[in-house]
Amino acid sequence: MFSVADLMITSLETISVYTMAGVPWFVMDELQDTTIANTQEKEDLTGKAGRKLGSLKRNKAVTISGTNGLISAGLLEAQTGGTFTAKTSTPVSWSETLTISSDEAVTSYKAVGTAGAEIEALYIKNSDGRATTKLEQDSTAASGKFAYAPATKKLTFLADAYDDGTEILVFYTRNIAGDVLTNESDKYSGKGRMVIDAFAEDKCSNVFRVQIEIPKADFSGDFDLAFGDSQTVHAFEAESLASAGCGKNGYLWNYTVFGADAEDAA
C-alpha cells in the first residue's frame, strides 16, 4: 500500500487564480499566510431515553483566507467585481504649495476643468504657514482675485499685492495616463479557480511540492486596506463552492503531493 509522507510546510510560494473559463487571472507571490478552514455540521441521531445511536453529517464548508504583503491588482478585481482599465487620460485631484515671484506663480501641471474656473481653490499662506485668505479666479488679476492661463500654467496676481516669497496653497484637477479600477455599487466580488503552491519536507528532509486546488473559489467582497505607519497588506477570504455539474464531481479541494524534482509522468 502506498503511503503518503507526513509533511511540514516549509515555504508558501504562490496562489494562482484563474477565471472560471480557465484563463489565467492573477498571481499572489508575496504571501504572508494562508489558512484553509474546514467545517461540517453533525446532528446526533437518538433513540429511547435520548440514547445516541449515530450521527448525521452534512454541509461541509471550506473557507480560504490569507494575507498578501503587496496590494494585488487582480485580487482587487476579484473582491470588487471591477476591472482595471488603462486610460490615456483620466482626472486626478492635485494640491501643492507654490511661491509668488514678481506677482506670478506657475502650477507644476496643467489645471483642467471649466474654462475660467480651472483652479478649484487658492489660499494665501500666513507667515506661520496657515492658509487663511482665499482668492477667487477671474479673467484678470484684481484685489482678492487671480488669473490663470492653462496653456502656460501661470497664475497672475495684482501687482505688488504680495511680497516675493509668499506661499500659496493651490487645489486643482489634472489629467494623467493611468490604470483605473472603479468599485461600482452594483458589481460584486467574483469567482475563480484557485491553486495554492507550497514546498514541504518530510522527517528525513526529502523535499516535496504541495499543490492545493480549489476548483470554485467565491471571493468575499469584505476587505480592508489600512494605510498608516505600518506595512499595508492585502487580506482576502474566499469560500470553496461545490463544483458538481462543472466537471469536478463536487469536490471542495484537491491536495496533491509530488517530489520537488519529479519528472513528467509517462
Stockholm file with secondary structure:
# STOCKHOLM 1.0

chainA/1-266         MFSVADLMITSLETISVYTMAGVPWFVMDELQDTTIANTQEKEDLTGKAGRKLGSLKRNKAVTISGTNGLISAGLLEAQTGGTFTAKTSTPVSWSETLTISSDEAVTSYKAVGTAGAEIEALYIKNSDGRATTKLEQDSTAASGKFAYAPATKKLTFLADAYDDGTEILVFYTRNIAGDVLTNESDKYSGKGRMVIDAFAEDKCSNVFRVQIEIPKADFSGDFDLAFGDSQTVHAFEAESLASAGCGKNGYLWNYTVFGADAEDAA
#=GR chainA/1-266 SS CCCCCCCEEEEEEEEEEECTTSCEEEEECCEEEEEEEEEEEEEEEECGGGCEEEEEEEEEEEEEEEEESSCCHHHHHHHHSCCCEEEEEEEEEEEEEEECBTTEEECSSCCBSSTTCCEEEEEEECTTSCEEEEEEECSSCBTTEEEEETTTTEEEECTTSSCTTCEEEEEEEEEEEEEECCCCTTCCCCEEEEEEEEEEECTTCCEEEEEEEEEEEEECSCCCCCCSSSCCCEEEEEEECCCTTTTSTTCSCEEEEEETTCCCCC
#=GC SS_cons         CCCCCCCEEEEEEEEEEECTTSCEEEEECCEEEEEEEEEEEEEEEECGGGCEEEEEEEEEEEEEEEEESSCCHHHHHHHHSCCCEEEEEEEEEEEEEEECBTTEEECSSCCBSSTTCCEEEEEEECTTSCEEEEEEECSSCBTTEEEEETTTTEEEECTTSSCTTCEEEEEEEEEEEEEECCCCTTCCCCEEEEEEEEEEECTTCCEEEEEEEEEEEEECSCCCCCCSSSCCCEEEEEEECCCTTTTSTTCSCEEEEEETTCCCCC
//
